[in-house]
Structures are given as C-alpha cells and as structure tokens.
Amino acid sequence: MAANGRLEVGDLAPQFTLPDADGNPVSLSDYAGRKVLVYFYPAAMTPGCTKQACDFRDNLAELNESGVAVVGISPDKPAKLAKFVERDELNFPLLSDPEKEVLTAYGAFGEKKLYGKVVTGVIRSTFLIDEEGRIAAAMYNVRATGHVAKIRRDLSL
C-alpha cells in the first residue's frame, strides 16, 4: 500500500462483507477464483453516479464475457440502493458501506478537490481484483463519463 493509503497493483485486496440492496451479505470471497471490478461511487441516484452505473449495466455482458464481474459500493443505505437498482434496472450488486470502512480500506474515502475546494468524501475509484484476490489495477479519481470504455481499453477487456 502506498504512503497515501492507496492500494497499488499487487497488493492483497482488502476483504469485505457488506449488505446488498436487498440486505443480503455479499463478500469479496464470493468472487474467489474470478476477476471482479469493484467500483466506489459517492451517492446513488445522483447524475454522475447514475451515468457510471448505467455504463456498467450497458457493458456488463461484454465484461462478463471477458470473465469479469462488477460490484458497486457506496455509503448509501440498502433501501436507497434498492430504489437505484429498480429505477435504472441495474444488473449487478450494489453494496452499502455507511460506516465507510471498506471505502477507507481501499483508499476511496478521504480528501479530494470538489469545485476547487478540498473536502472529505468518496473518491470515485475502480479496482480490478484478480482471481488470486490481488489488485490488478487501481484507478483513483476516475471520471463517470466514458469510464467503462476506458477500463475496457486500458485493461484489454
């Protein structure tokens, strides 16, 4: 792990178990032996996060064909995630981390610039975790627009 608390390629991915939109526990270990993209986003049903989630939704079949599952994590409560899943017909798990423990473990919560001001919050981040549970790619401060195309291009998925 880098000095700034950020994960780097080769690091062991922090384990987690969090409730999904229906309140069912989902663990990173559920994906053992598979590649999984874990992405962290600030808030369900906001414009940027909706754009990003729908981008993953629309590209999920191609990602799955490349052997990659997708999981989204935010500080939202399961009830809000359920509305998000239903409203936008999302087809992958969204997990709730209201205590921000997993966000912090991945370096996806902390100081960031927002409209020129330094604030503390969720840092939009995406991680590719390999079949061995190690970080294969760590992307911080990603843009919501065009993110999945960039991931597919950069990681040859």
C-alpha positions as CSV (number, residue, x, y, z in Angstrom):
1,M,0.0,0.0,0.0
2,A,1.3,3.4,-0.9
3,A,2.1,6.0,1.8
4,N,-1.1,7.9,1.0
5,G,-3.3,4.9,1.9
6,R,-3.9,4.0,-1.7
7,L,-3.8,0.5,-3.0
8,E,-1.3,-0.5,-5.7
9,V,-1.0,-3.3,-8.2
10,G,0.0,-6.5,-6.5
11,D,-1.5,-5.5,-3.1
12,L,-3.9,-8.0,-1.5
13,A,-7.4,-6.7,-1.9
14,P,-9.0,-5.9,1.5
15,Q,-11.7,-8.4,2.3
16,F,-15.2,-7.2,2.9
17,T,-18.8,-8.4,3.5
18,L,-21.4,-5.8,3.0
19,P,-25.2,-5.8,2.6
20,D,-26.6,-5.5,-1.0
21,A,-29.7,-3.6,-2.0
22,D,-31.9,-6.4,-0.5
23,G,-29.9,-6.5,2.7
24,N,-28.2,-9.8,1.8
25,P,-24.5,-10.1,2.6
26,V,-22.0,-10.1,-0.3
27,S,-18.4,-10.8,0.3
28,L,-15.3,-10.3,-1.8
29,S,-14.6,-14.0,-1.1
30,D,-17.8,-14.8,-3.1
31,Y,-15.7,-13.9,-6.2
32,A,-12.7,-16.1,-5.3
33,G,-11.2,-17.6,-8.5
34,R,-12.8,-14.9,-10.7
35,K,-11.9,-11.4,-11.7
36,V,-14.1,-8.6,-10.3
37,L,-14.3,-4.9,-10.9
38,V,-15.1,-3.2,-7.6
39,Y,-16.0,0.4,-8.0
40,F,-16.7,3.1,-5.4
41,Y,-19.1,5.9,-6.1
42,P,-20.3,8.9,-3.9
43,A,-24.1,8.6,-4.0
44,A,-26.9,6.5,-5.6
45,M,-29.3,8.4,-8.0
46,T,-27.1,11.4,-8.5
47,P,-26.3,12.4,-12.1
48,G,-22.7,11.3,-12.3
49,C,-23.2,8.1,-10.3
50,T,-26.3,7.2,-12.4
51,K,-24.3,7.7,-15.6
52,Q,-21.5,5.5,-14.3
53,A,-23.9,2.7,-13.1
54,C,-25.8,2.7,-16.3
55,D,-22.5,2.5,-18.2
56,F,-21.6,-0.6,-16.2
57,R,-25.1,-2.0,-16.7
58,D,-24.9,-1.5,-20.5
59,N,-21.5,-3.1,-20.8
60,L,-22.0,-5.9,-18.2
61,A,-22.5,-8.7,-20.8
62,E,-19.2,-7.9,-22.5
63,L,-17.4,-7.6,-19.2
64,N,-18.8,-10.9,-18.1
65,E,-17.7,-12.5,-21.4
66,S,-14.2,-11.3,-20.5
67,G,-14.6,-13.1,-17.2
68,V,-15.1,-10.0,-15.1
69,A,-17.9,-9.5,-12.6
70,V,-18.9,-6.0,-11.4
71,V,-19.7,-4.7,-7.8
72,G,-20.5,-1.1,-6.9
73,I,-20.0,0.2,-3.3
74,S,-21.3,3.5,-1.8
75,P,-22.1,4.8,1.6
76,D,-25.9,4.6,0.8
77,K,-28.2,2.5,2.9
78,P,-29.7,-0.7,1.2
79,A,-33.1,1.0,0.8
80,K,-31.7,3.7,-1.3
81,L,-29.6,1.2,-3.3
82,A,-32.8,-0.8,-3.9
83,K,-34.5,2.3,-5.4
84,F,-31.5,2.9,-7.6
85,V,-31.4,-0.7,-8.8
86,E,-35.1,-0.6,-9.6
87,R,-35.2,2.8,-11.2
88,D,-32.2,2.2,-13.5
89,E,-32.6,-1.6,-14.0
90,L,-29.1,-2.3,-12.7
91,N,-28.0,-5.8,-13.2
92,F,-25.1,-6.2,-10.8
93,P,-24.8,-5.9,-7.0
94,L,-24.6,-2.6,-5.2
95,L,-23.3,-2.8,-1.7
96,S,-23.9,-0.5,1.3
97,D,-20.9,0.8,3.3
98,P,-22.4,3.6,5.5
99,E,-19.6,3.3,8.1
100,K,-17.1,3.9,5.1
101,E,-14.8,1.1,6.4
102,V,-14.4,-0.6,3.1
103,L,-14.2,2.7,1.3
104,T,-11.3,3.7,3.6
105,A,-9.6,0.3,3.3
106,Y,-9.4,0.8,-0.5
107,G,-8.3,4.4,-0.2
108,A,-11.6,5.6,-1.7
109,F,-12.6,7.9,1.1
110,G,-10.6,11.0,2.1
111,E,-9.6,14.4,1.0
112,K,-10.4,15.4,-2.6
113,K,-11.0,18.5,-4.6
114,L,-14.5,19.5,-5.4
115,Y,-15.1,22.7,-7.4
116,G,-11.6,23.9,-6.3
117,K,-12.2,23.3,-2.6
118,V,-10.6,20.5,-0.5
119,V,-13.4,18.3,1.0
120,T,-13.6,14.9,2.6
121,G,-15.7,12.4,0.8
122,V,-15.9,9.4,-1.5
123,I,-13.1,9.4,-4.1
124,R,-14.6,7.8,-7.3
125,S,-12.3,4.8,-7.7
126,T,-12.3,1.4,-9.5
127,F,-10.2,-1.7,-8.8
128,L,-9.7,-4.8,-10.9
129,I,-9.2,-7.7,-8.5
130,D,-7.7,-10.8,-10.0
131,E,-8.5,-14.5,-9.4
132,E,-6.0,-14.6,-6.5
133,G,-7.6,-11.7,-4.7
134,R,-4.8,-9.2,-5.6
135,I,-5.2,-5.7,-7.1
136,A,-4.6,-6.0,-10.8
137,A,-5.5,-2.3,-11.5
138,A,-6.1,0.6,-9.1
139,M,-7.8,3.7,-10.6
140,Y,-8.5,6.7,-8.4
141,N,-10.3,10.0,-9.2
142,V,-11.9,8.4,-12.3
143,R,-14.5,10.2,-14.4
144,A,-18.0,8.9,-14.5
145,T,-18.4,9.6,-18.2
146,G,-16.7,7.1,-20.5
147,H,-15.2,5.2,-17.6
148,V,-16.2,1.7,-18.7
149,A,-14.8,2.3,-22.3
150,K,-11.6,3.5,-20.7
151,I,-11.4,0.4,-18.4
152,R,-12.0,-1.9,-21.3
153,R,-9.4,-0.1,-23.5
154,D,-6.7,0.2,-20.7
155,L,-7.2,-3.4,-19.4
156,S,-7.9,-5.0,-22.8
157,L,-11.2,-6.4,-21.6
